Amino acid sequence: MSHAAQLLQLEQGFTTWVLYFFAYGFVGWLWESAYVSVQKRRWVNSGFLTGPVIPVYGFSMTAVLTLLAPWRDNLLALYLGSALVITVIEYVTSWLMERLFHARWWDYSNVPLNLNGRVALPISAFWGLGVVALIKWLHPLVAQVVGHIDTTYGMFAAFALIAGLMFDFGFTLANLLAFGAATKRIGDTIEATKQELRAKAAATGAKLEQEYPWLDQYRTSAARREKLPRLSYVQRRLLRSFPHLHLNDTRTSAAEIAALADLLRKRRKHDADQ
């Protein structure tokens, strides 16, 4: 094989695997967003990034397609291997994201046979079945689409997608740099307000019947609102997009912080329109 032919083969291989990564990252984004949207009864972009791709799905499927290629016709081996590969990737991703961003983005602590809440045997079994279904039924269509894009656009498509992903990652990372400090400050304020209301309720014998009774303190007090940081769209979206998000730097739940962040945004917009 000539040097030019080798380069062309490498170029086609690179483009194909990049396109597979983005194709399955998009499939994963559709799945996750649909699942969370059904739970919340409204559309939710459930990706970590702003764009329609979840990288861990892309990495997982390209790893499976590469490592388990010799066993693609052996359903049992494909199932067990897929479950193992994805479990390892999911555990490492969970650990790495918690180290980097001081938050646990998903938590299987309530699922039987879990390991540190990062992975769980029933979830791994489900992923194994899902991957077998994808490879047997969806992958032929994905391969056809990838082949068409590769033939039509070549490496331009791969580099354009990579550039978009890098921009999205940088944009998200820029928002996350202040995310921990801002959510900790809001969370600590919520806890202080809760303690204040509990003390008043104990002194008067009143009951706190609302789900978030402390929110009223911020609806009626502009002074309280102005003391709190403004969360960006990306920061508010992340709070809403991960149902089991646990912030390590504050005792307050992500749902409570999201509720207050939404209230602050609406009240500040209302005040600006006056």
KOLDO-525764 format. One record per residue (C-alpha): chain; x, y, z. Coordinates in nm, 3 decimals, decimal comma. Layout:
N
<pt "A" <X Y Z>>,
...
***
This chain:
274
<pt "A" <0,000 0,000 0,000>>,
<pt "A" <0,135 0,339 -0,100>>,
<pt "A" <0,197 0,622 0,146>>,
<pt "A" <-0,091 0,824 -0,004>>,
<pt "A" <-0,327 0,528 0,030>>,
<pt "A" <-0,224 0,481 0,393>>,
<pt "A" <-0,291 0,848 0,467>>,
<pt "A" <-0,632 0,826 0,300>>,
<pt "A" <-0,717 0,518 0,504>>,
<pt "A" <-0,613 0,691 0,827>>,
<pt "A" <-0,817 0,999 0,733>>,
<pt "A" <-1,127 0,791 0,662>>,
<pt "A" <-1,083 0,593 0,983>>,
<pt "A" <-1,042 0,910 1,190>>,
<pt "A" <-1,348 1,073 1,033>>,
<pt "A" <-1,562 0,762 1,075>>,
<pt "A" <-1,487 0,723 1,445>>,
<pt "A" <-1,536 1,093 1,516>>,
<pt "A" <-1,875 1,078 1,343>>,
<pt "A" <-1,969 0,765 1,540>>,
<pt "A" <-1,878 0,948 1,859>>,
<pt "A" <-2,106 1,240 1,777>>,
<pt "A" <-2,385 1,021 1,641>>,
<pt "A" <-2,410 0,818 1,960>>,
<pt "A" <-2,353 1,126 2,176>>,
<pt "A" <-2,662 1,268 2,005>>,
<pt "A" <-2,859 0,944 2,053>>,
<pt "A" <-2,766 0,950 2,422>>,
<pt "A" <-2,873 1,313 2,451>>,
<pt "A" <-3,211 1,229 2,298>>,
<pt "A" <-3,257 0,939 2,540>>,
<pt "A" <-3,153 1,126 2,853>>,
<pt "A" <-3,349 1,441 2,765>>,
<pt "A" <-3,663 1,243 2,681>>,
<pt "A" <-3,636 1,044 3,006>>,
<pt "A" <-3,597 1,352 3,226>>,
<pt "A" <-3,860 1,544 3,028>>,
<pt "A" <-4,118 1,270 3,088>>,
<pt "A" <-4,035 1,277 3,460>>,
<pt "A" <-4,071 1,655 3,481>>,
<pt "A" <-4,355 1,680 3,226>>,
<pt "A" <-4,176 1,947 3,025>>,
<pt "A" <-3,886 1,950 2,781>>,
<pt "A" <-3,549 1,944 2,954>>,
<pt "A" <-3,207 1,955 2,790>>,
<pt "A" <-3,047 1,689 3,007>>,
<pt "A" <-2,697 1,718 2,871>>,
<pt "A" <-2,399 1,849 3,063>>,
<pt "A" <-2,312 2,059 2,760>>,
<pt "A" <-2,546 2,309 2,598>>,
<pt "A" <-2,544 2,139 2,258>>,
<pt "A" <-2,728 1,816 2,172>>,
<pt "A" <-2,454 1,571 2,261>>,
<pt "A" <-2,356 1,378 2,575>>,
<pt "A" <-1,989 1,280 2,536>>,
<pt "A" <-2,000 0,983 2,775>>,
<pt "A" <-2,245 0,808 2,539>>,
<pt "A" <-2,017 0,876 2,245>>,
<pt "A" <-1,712 0,742 2,430>>,
<pt "A" <-1,906 0,439 2,553>>,
<pt "A" <-2,038 0,334 2,214>>,
<pt "A" <-1,712 0,391 2,028>>,
<pt "A" <-1,534 0,188 2,298>>,
<pt "A" <-1,786 -0,095 2,261>>,
<pt "A" <-1,768 -0,090 1,881>>,
<pt "A" <-1,387 -0,100 1,895>>,
<pt "A" <-1,321 -0,343 2,181>>,
<pt "A" <-1,605 -0,586 2,120>>,
<pt "A" <-1,594 -0,602 1,741>>,
<pt "A" <-1,478 -0,971 1,743>>,
<pt "A" <-1,788 -1,069 1,948>>,
<pt "A" <-2,059 -0,871 1,770>>,
<pt "A" <-2,229 -1,192 1,654>>,
<pt "A" <-2,215 -1,351 2,001>>,
<pt "A" <-2,510 -1,196 2,185>>,
<pt "A" <-2,408 -1,317 2,531>>,
<pt "A" <-2,048 -1,199 2,497>>,
<pt "A" <-2,165 -0,870 2,345>>,
<pt "A" <-2,413 -0,817 2,629>>,
<pt "A" <-2,168 -0,895 2,910>>,
<pt "A" <-1,882 -0,704 2,749>>,
<pt "A" <-2,101 -0,399 2,682>>,
<pt "A" <-2,229 -0,393 3,040>>,
<pt "A" <-1,872 -0,416 3,172>>,
<pt "A" <-1,723 -0,151 2,941>>,
<pt "A" <-2,001 0,100 3,005>>,
<pt "A" <-1,995 0,038 3,381>>,
<pt "A" <-1,622 0,115 3,395>>,
<pt "A" <-1,667 0,432 3,185>>,
<pt "A" <-1,965 0,544 3,394>>,
<pt "A" <-1,777 0,493 3,722>>,
<pt "A" <-1,465 0,677 3,603>>,
<pt "A" <-1,676 0,961 3,458>>,
<pt "A" <-1,873 1,001 3,781>>,
<pt "A" <-1,556 1,005 3,992>>,
<pt "A" <-1,375 1,247 3,760>>,
<pt "A" <-1,668 1,493 3,734>>,
<pt "A" <-1,711 1,495 4,111>>,
<pt "A" <-1,340 1,567 4,159>>,
<pt "A" <-1,341 1,845 3,903>>,
<pt "A" <-1,672 2,016 3,986>>,
<pt "A" <-1,740 1,919 4,351>>,
<pt "A" <-2,078 1,773 4,261>>,
<pt "A" <-2,221 1,427 4,202>>,
<pt "A" <-2,422 1,448 3,882>>,
<pt "A" <-2,604 1,116 3,923>>,
<pt "A" <-2,648 0,894 4,227>>,
<pt "A" <-2,753 0,528 4,240>>,
<pt "A" <-2,734 0,503 4,619>>,
<pt "A" <-3,099 0,396 4,634>>,
<pt "A" <-3,054 0,129 4,366>>,
<pt "A" <-2,972 -0,224 4,492>>,
<pt "A" <-2,622 -0,361 4,438>>,
<pt "A" <-2,463 -0,021 4,376>>,
<pt "A" <-2,095 0,065 4,412>>,
<pt "A" <-2,044 0,396 4,593>>,
<pt "A" <-2,361 0,524 4,429>>,
<pt "A" <-2,175 0,567 4,099>>,
<pt "A" <-2,278 0,245 3,926>>,
<pt "A" <-2,530 -0,028 4,008>>,
<pt "A" <-2,580 -0,382 3,879>>,
<pt "A" <-2,942 -0,331 3,758>>,
<pt "A" <-2,836 -0,017 3,570>>,
<pt "A" <-2,539 -0,198 3,415>>,
<pt "A" <-2,769 -0,482 3,309>>,
<pt "A" <-2,998 -0,228 3,143>>,
<pt "A" <-2,706 -0,064 2,961>>,
<pt "A" <-2,594 -0,404 2,834>>,
<pt "A" <-2,937 -0,471 2,685>>,
<pt "A" <-2,954 -0,120 2,541>>,
<pt "A" <-2,617 -0,153 2,368>>,
<pt "A" <-2,709 -0,491 2,215>>,
<pt "A" <-3,030 -0,336 2,080>>,
<pt "A" <-2,842 -0,035 1,943>>,
<pt "A" <-2,578 -0,245 1,768>>,
<pt "A" <-2,824 -0,493 1,620>>,
<pt "A" <-3,097 -0,251 1,507>>,
<pt "A" <-2,979 0,110 1,510>>,
<pt "A" <-2,612 0,081 1,419>>,
<pt "A" <-2,672 -0,023 1,053>>,
<pt "A" <-2,866 0,303 1,002>>,
<pt "A" <-2,603 0,506 1,190>>,
<pt "A" <-2,327 0,347 0,980>>,
<pt "A" <-2,515 0,438 0,663>>,
<pt "A" <-2,559 0,802 0,770>>,
<pt "A" <-2,195 0,825 0,886>>,
<pt "A" <-2,076 0,680 0,556>>,
<pt "A" <-2,280 0,937 0,362>>,
<pt "A" <-2,146 1,229 0,568>>,
<pt "A" <-1,790 1,095 0,539>>,
<pt "A" <-1,818 1,061 0,161>>,
<pt "A" <-1,980 1,404 0,119>>,
<pt "A" <-1,786 1,620 0,364>>,
<pt "A" <-1,486 1,413 0,474>>,
<pt "A" <-1,263 1,549 0,749>>,
<pt "A" <-1,432 1,889 0,731>>,
<pt "A" <-1,736 1,741 0,911>>,
<pt "A" <-1,517 1,584 1,179>>,
<pt "A" <-1,318 1,902 1,247>>,
<pt "A" <-1,632 2,120 1,243>>,
<pt "A" <-1,799 1,897 1,503>>,
<pt "A" <-1,485 1,884 1,719>>,
<pt "A" <-1,454 2,264 1,703>>,
<pt "A" <-1,819 2,302 1,807>>,
<pt "A" <-1,771 2,059 2,094>>,
<pt "A" <-1,461 2,239 2,218>>,
<pt "A" <-1,640 2,574 2,209>>,
<pt "A" <-1,938 2,426 2,397>>,
<pt "A" <-1,711 2,265 2,654>>,
<pt "A" <-1,521 2,590 2,707>>,
<pt "A" <-1,845 2,786 2,741>>,
<pt "A" <-1,983 2,536 2,994>>,
<pt "A" <-1,654 2,524 3,187>>,
<pt "A" <-1,648 2,905 3,209>>,
<pt "A" <-1,991 2,895 3,370>>,
<pt "A" <-1,890 2,613 3,604>>,
<pt "A" <-1,591 2,799 3,743>>,
<pt "A" <-1,825 3,018 3,949>>,
<pt "A" <-2,098 2,755 3,984>>,
<pt "A" <-1,972 2,597 4,307>>,
<pt "A" <-1,914 2,924 4,491>>,
<pt "A" <-2,247 3,072 4,378>>,
<pt "A" <-2,455 2,765 4,468>>,
<pt "A" <-2,277 2,736 4,805>>,
<pt "A" <-2,357 3,098 4,884>>,
<pt "A" <-2,723 3,054 4,786>>,
<pt "A" <-2,746 2,721 4,968>>,
<pt "A" <-2,597 2,861 5,289>>,
<pt "A" <-2,843 3,152 5,272>>,
<pt "A" <-3,135 2,912 5,231>>,
<pt "A" <-3,020 2,708 5,532>>,
<pt "A" <-2,991 3,023 5,742>>,
<pt "A" <-3,342 3,129 5,637>>,
<pt "A" <-3,476 2,783 5,723>>,
<pt "A" <-3,322 2,803 6,069>>,
<pt "A" <-3,475 3,147 6,118>>,
<pt "A" <-3,822 3,022 6,021>>,
<pt "A" <-3,791 2,711 6,239>>,
<pt "A" <-3,698 2,927 6,537>>,
<pt "A" <-3,999 3,152 6,479>>,
<pt "A" <-4,229 2,853 6,432>>,
<pt "A" <-4,102 2,692 6,753>>,
<pt "A" <-4,158 3,015 6,945>>,
<pt "A" <-4,514 3,063 6,815>>,
<pt "A" <-4,620 2,700 6,776>>,
<pt "A" <-4,698 2,757 6,405>>,
<pt "A" <-4,657 2,489 6,140>>,
<pt "A" <-4,461 2,528 5,818>>,
<pt "A" <-4,705 2,375 5,572>>,
<pt "A" <-4,562 2,490 5,237>>,
<pt "A" <-4,307 2,282 5,050>>,
<pt "A" <-4,061 2,573 5,042>>,
<pt "A" <-4,189 2,819 5,305>>,
<pt "A" <-3,858 3,007 5,304>>,
<pt "A" <-3,922 3,124 4,945>>,
<pt "A" <-4,175 3,380 5,070>>,
<pt "A" <-3,891 3,562 5,245>>,
<pt "A" <-3,738 3,634 4,903>>,
<pt "A" <-4,064 3,710 4,725>>,
<pt "A" <-4,135 3,996 4,963>>,
<pt "A" <-3,786 4,125 5,040>>,
<pt "A" <-3,586 4,299 4,770>>,
<pt "A" <-3,301 4,346 5,019>>,
<pt "A" <-3,267 3,968 5,062>>,
<pt "A" <-3,272 3,915 4,687>>,
<pt "A" <-3,002 4,170 4,614>>,
<pt "A" <-2,759 3,997 4,849>>,
<pt "A" <-2,758 3,680 4,639>>,
<pt "A" <-2,550 3,610 4,325>>,
<pt "A" <-2,712 3,587 3,983>>,
<pt "A" <-2,690 3,246 3,820>>,
<pt "A" <-2,641 3,233 3,443>>,
<pt "A" <-2,872 3,044 3,208>>,
<pt "A" <-2,624 2,755 3,190>>,
<pt "A" <-2,594 2,735 3,569>>,
<pt "A" <-2,973 2,734 3,615>>,
<pt "A" <-3,011 2,474 3,340>>,
<pt "A" <-2,762 2,240 3,506>>,
<pt "A" <-2,952 2,263 3,835>>,
<pt "A" <-3,274 2,164 3,658>>,
<pt "A" <-3,131 1,907 3,418>>,
<pt "A" <-2,990 1,658 3,667>>,
<pt "A" <-3,267 1,521 3,894>>,
<pt "A" <-3,019 1,357 4,135>>,
<pt "A" <-2,753 1,630 4,137>>,
<pt "A" <-2,582 1,653 4,475>>,
<pt "A" <-2,367 1,959 4,548>>,
<pt "A" <-2,081 1,869 4,780>>,
<pt "A" <-2,020 2,221 4,912>>,
<pt "A" <-2,368 2,281 5,056>>,
<pt "A" <-2,633 2,087 5,246>>,
<pt "A" <-2,910 2,246 5,041>>,
<pt "A" <-3,058 2,037 4,759>>,
<pt "A" <-3,011 2,137 4,396>>,
<pt "A" <-3,392 2,154 4,361>>,
<pt "A" <-3,417 2,416 4,636>>,
<pt "A" <-3,136 2,623 4,489>>,
<pt "A" <-3,298 2,600 4,145>>,
<pt "A" <-3,632 2,714 4,289>>,
<pt "A" <-3,472 3,020 4,446>>,
<pt "A" <-3,263 3,095 4,136>>,
<pt "A" <-3,577 3,091 3,919>>,
<pt "A" <-3,758 3,317 4,166>>,
<pt "A" <-3,466 3,563 4,170>>,
<pt "A" <-3,456 3,576 3,791>>,
<pt "A" <-3,831 3,639 3,763>>,
<pt "A" <-3,837 3,903 4,038>>,
<pt "A" <-3,534 4,085 3,900>>,
<pt "A" <-3,689 4,085 3,553>>,
<pt "A" <-4,015 4,217 3,701>>,
<pt "A" <-3,831 4,490 3,894>>,
<pt "A" <-3,637 4,590 3,579>>,
<pt "A" <-3,962 4,624 3,381>>,
<pt "A" <-4,117 4,858 3,639>>,
***
